[in-house]
């Protein structure tokens, strides 16, 4: 099932985690590699994905962080 542009979920692929469409590359893995210091080019070469796939992962994460509500307790 396509969740967002270039991102899909299938319970038979990576236990239903979000992946780049047509691959087994999890969105969380891409985000982790980028925050760990890998460049777009490194990630693209390592996981055989396109720059648009990386941007889709970043857009997805950005949208969900923007929609997140945090309530201070205490």
Backbone as a printed PyTorch tensor [residue, N CA C, xyz], in Angstrom:
tensor([[[ 0.8440, -1.1630,  0.0000],
         [ 0.0000,  0.0000,  0.0000],
         [ 0.9000,  1.2390,  0.0000]],

        [[ 0.6520,  2.1460, -0.9240],
         [ 1.4340,  3.3740, -0.9780],
         [ 0.9420,  4.3410,  0.0950]],

        [[ 1.8540,  4.7830,  0.9530],
         [ 1.5400,  5.6750,  2.0620],
         [ 1.7570,  7.1270,  1.6570]],

        [[ 2.7940,  7.3630,  0.8980],
         [ 3.1470,  8.6920,  0.3950],
         [ 3.9090,  8.4670, -0.9030]],

        [[ 4.1840,  9.5330, -1.6070],
         [ 4.9330,  9.4120, -2.8460],
         [ 6.2460,  8.6760, -2.5920]],

        [[ 6.4490,  7.5650, -3.2960],
         [ 7.6690,  6.7470, -3.2530],
         [ 7.8300,  5.9430, -1.9680]],

        [[ 6.8350,  5.9610, -1.0880],
         [ 6.9190,  5.2150,  0.1790],
         [ 5.7210,  4.2770,  0.2790]],

        [[ 6.0060,  3.0290,  0.6670],
         [ 4.9280,  2.0550,  0.7810],
         [ 5.1130,  1.1820,  2.0170]],

        [[ 4.0640,  0.4630,  2.3350],
         [ 4.1040, -0.4830,  3.4470],
         [ 3.4340, -1.7730,  2.9820]],

        [[ 4.0630, -2.8940,  3.3390],
         [ 3.5400, -4.2100,  3.0100],
         [ 3.9450, -5.1200,  4.1590]],

        [[ 2.9920, -5.7440,  4.7890],
         [ 3.3000, -6.5660,  5.9610],
         [ 4.2740, -7.7030,  5.6460]],

        [[ 4.4330, -8.0340,  4.3770],
         [ 5.3520, -9.1060,  3.9860],
         [ 6.7710, -8.5940,  3.7160]],

        [[ 6.9380, -7.2810,  3.7510],
         [ 8.2470, -6.6730,  3.5010],
         [ 8.6970, -5.9430,  4.7600]],

        [[ 9.8080, -6.3660,  5.3190],
         [10.3800, -5.7220,  6.5140],
         [ 9.3730, -5.6080,  7.6510]],

        [[ 8.5450, -6.6310,  7.7950],
         [ 7.5770, -6.6990,  8.9000],
         [ 6.6120, -5.5270,  8.9140]],

        [[ 6.3000, -4.9850,  7.7280],
         [ 5.3270, -3.9020,  7.6290],
         [ 5.8880, -2.5220,  7.8980]],

        [[ 7.1990, -2.3940,  7.9240],
         [ 7.8020, -1.0730,  8.1150],
         [ 7.7010, -0.2780,  6.8190]],

        [[ 7.7620,  1.0370,  6.9410],
         [ 7.7630,  1.8990,  5.7610],
         [ 9.0460,  1.6830,  4.9730]],

        [[ 8.9110,  1.4640,  3.6840],
         [10.0700,  1.2680,  2.8180],
         [ 9.9260,  2.1280,  1.5670]],

        [[11.0470,  2.3100,  0.8790],
         [11.0160,  2.9830, -0.4070],
         [10.3190,  2.0470, -1.3850]],

        [[ 9.3890,  2.5950, -2.1310],
         [ 8.5680,  1.8040, -3.0470],
         [ 9.4320,  0.9510, -3.9730]],

        [[ 9.0840, -0.3310, -4.0610],
         [ 9.7820, -1.2500, -4.9370],
         [11.1000, -1.7610, -4.3890]],

        [[11.4000, -1.4420, -3.1150],
         [12.6480, -1.8930, -2.4980],
         [12.3410, -2.5010, -1.1350]],

        [[13.3880, -2.9030, -0.4510],
         [13.2750, -3.3570,  0.9370],
         [14.0180, -2.3850,  1.8570]],

        [[14.2470, -1.1720,  1.3660],
         [15.0130, -0.1750,  2.1160],
         [14.0640,  0.6270,  3.0150]],

        [[14.1890,  0.4650,  4.3380],
         [13.3070,  1.1750,  5.2570],
         [13.5850,  2.6840,  5.2990]],

        [[12.5260,  3.4450,  5.4300],
         [12.6350,  4.8990,  5.5490],
         [13.4980,  5.2460,  6.7580]],

        [[13.3000,  4.5730,  7.8650],
         [14.0580,  4.8720,  9.0830],
         [15.5560,  4.6360,  8.8810]],

        [[15.9150,  3.6700,  8.0500],
         [17.3220,  3.4090,  7.7660],
         [17.9480,  4.5860,  7.0190]],

        [[17.2360,  5.0980,  6.0470],
         [17.7260,  6.2510,  5.2780],
         [17.9390,  7.4390,  6.2000]],

        [[16.9530,  7.7130,  7.0360],
         [17.0640,  8.8410,  7.9610],
         [18.2340,  8.6470,  8.9180]],

        [[18.3920,  7.4430,  9.4210],
         [19.4900,  7.1540, 10.3340],
         [20.8520,  7.3170,  9.6860]],

        [[20.9780,  6.8640,  8.4590],
         [22.2580,  6.9920,  7.7610],
         [22.5980,  8.4550,  7.5060]],

        [[21.5990,  9.2490,  7.1360],
         [21.8480, 10.6760,  6.9020],
         [22.2340, 11.3840,  8.1910]],

        [[21.5390, 11.0910,  9.2780],
         [21.8760, 11.7360, 10.5530],
         [23.2080, 11.2350, 11.0970]],

        [[23.6200, 10.0700, 10.6430],
         [24.9140,  9.5260, 11.0360],
         [26.0740, 10.0970, 10.2360]],

        [[25.7650, 10.9220,  9.2480],
         [26.8250, 11.5860,  8.5070],
         [27.0160, 11.1460,  7.0700]],

        [[26.2910, 10.1340,  6.6330],
         [26.4200,  9.7340,  5.2310],
         [25.8440, 10.8200,  4.3290]],

        [[26.4220, 10.9880,  3.1680],
         [25.9040, 11.9470,  2.1940],
         [24.7830, 11.2860,  1.3910]],

        [[24.0280, 12.1080,  0.6830],
         [22.9970, 11.5670, -0.2010],
         [23.6300, 10.5630, -1.1550]],

        [[24.7690, 10.9530, -1.7160],
         [25.4420, 10.1010, -2.6950],
         [25.8510,  8.7600, -2.0860]],

        [[26.3450,  8.7860, -0.8380],
         [26.7200,  7.5490, -0.1490],
         [25.5030,  6.6390,  0.0180]],

        [[24.4100,  7.2180,  0.4740],
         [23.1870,  6.4410,  0.7120],
         [22.6560,  5.8860, -0.6090]],

        [[22.6590,  6.7080, -1.6370],
         [22.1770,  6.2680, -2.9470],
         [22.9990,  5.0880, -3.4600]],

        [[24.3070,  5.1650, -3.3210],
         [25.1880,  4.0960, -3.8010],
         [25.0530,  2.8360, -2.9500]],

        [[24.9770,  3.0130, -1.6370],
         [24.9110,  1.8780, -0.7150],
         [23.6240,  1.0730, -0.8670]],

        [[22.4990,  1.7650, -1.1000],
         [21.1960,  1.0960, -1.1020],
         [20.5040,  1.1020, -2.4620]],

        [[21.1990,  1.5460, -3.4920],
         [20.6700,  1.5540, -4.8590],
         [19.3050,  2.2450, -4.9350]],

        [[19.2590,  3.4580, -4.3870],
         [18.0480,  4.2760, -4.4590],
         [18.3970,  5.5950, -5.1270]],

        [[17.3710,  6.3840, -5.4360],
         [17.5520,  7.6630, -6.1110],
         [17.4240,  8.8170, -5.1210]],

        [[17.9130,  9.9670, -5.5290],
         [17.8190, 11.1570, -4.6820],
         [16.3610, 11.4500, -4.3270]],

        [[15.4540, 11.2220, -5.2710],
         [14.0280, 11.4580, -5.0200],
         [13.4990, 10.5680, -3.8980]],

        [[14.0700,  9.3700, -3.7670],
         [13.6710,  8.4670, -2.6710],
         [14.0920,  9.0440, -1.3230]],

        [[15.2990,  9.5830, -1.2720],
         [15.7880, 10.2060, -0.0430],
         [14.9230, 11.4120,  0.3130]],

        [[14.6290, 12.2200, -0.6750],
         [13.7950, 13.4020, -0.4310],
         [12.3970, 13.0020,  0.0220]],

        [[11.8690, 11.9140, -0.5040],
         [10.5510, 11.4260, -0.0760],
         [10.5920, 11.0080,  1.3880]],

        [[11.6730, 10.3450,  1.8050],
         [11.8220,  9.9410,  3.2100],
         [11.8950, 11.1640,  4.1110]],

        [[12.6340, 12.1730,  3.6880],
         [12.7460, 13.4080,  4.4770],
         [11.4180, 14.1480,  4.5460]],

        [[10.6930, 14.2060,  3.4270],
         [ 9.3670, 14.8620,  3.4280],
         [ 8.4180, 14.1460,  4.3720]],

        [[ 8.4250, 12.8190,  4.3290],
         [ 7.5500, 12.0370,  5.1870],
         [ 7.8580, 12.3120,  6.6610]],

        [[ 9.1280, 12.2610,  7.0170],
         [ 9.5280, 12.5080,  8.4000],
         [ 9.1880, 13.9320,  8.8240]],

        [[ 9.4490, 14.8870,  7.9610],
         [ 9.1750, 16.2810,  8.2670],
         [ 7.6890, 16.5120,  8.5230]],

        [[ 6.8460, 15.9200,  7.6920],
         [ 5.4000, 16.0780,  7.8580],
         [ 4.9460, 15.4970,  9.1910]],

        [[ 5.4780, 14.3590,  9.5530],
         [ 5.0320, 13.7250, 10.7890],
         [ 5.5700, 14.4310, 12.0320]],

        [[ 6.7300, 15.0020, 11.9420],
         [ 7.2480, 15.7850, 13.0640],
         [ 6.4310, 17.0740, 13.2010]],

        [[ 6.0900, 17.6680, 12.0770],
         [ 5.3050, 18.9070, 12.1090],
         [ 3.9070, 18.6690, 12.6920]],

        [[ 3.3520, 17.4930, 12.4620],
         [ 2.0070, 17.1650, 12.9580],
         [ 2.0050, 16.6660, 14.3970]],

        [[ 3.1840, 16.3980, 14.9420],
         [ 3.2890, 15.8350, 16.2850],
         [ 2.9240, 16.8920, 17.3350]],

        [[ 2.1670, 16.4500, 18.3170],
         [ 1.8080, 17.3310, 19.4330],
         [ 2.4630, 16.7940, 20.7020]],

        [[ 3.1750, 17.6590, 21.3640],
         [ 3.8140, 17.2640, 22.6160],
         [ 3.2230, 18.1230, 23.7260]],

        [[ 2.7970, 17.4790, 24.7750],
         [ 2.2010, 18.2010, 25.9000],
         [ 3.1270, 18.0830, 27.0970]],

        [[ 3.4690, 19.2180, 27.6500],
         [ 4.3200, 19.2560, 28.8420],
         [ 3.5350, 18.7380, 30.0430]],

        [[ 4.1700, 17.9120, 30.8120],
         [ 3.5450, 17.3650, 32.0100],
         [ 4.3780, 17.7740, 33.2080]],

        [[ 3.7050, 18.2970, 34.2120],
         [ 4.4130, 18.6060, 35.4360],
         [ 4.6130, 20.0120, 35.6730]]])
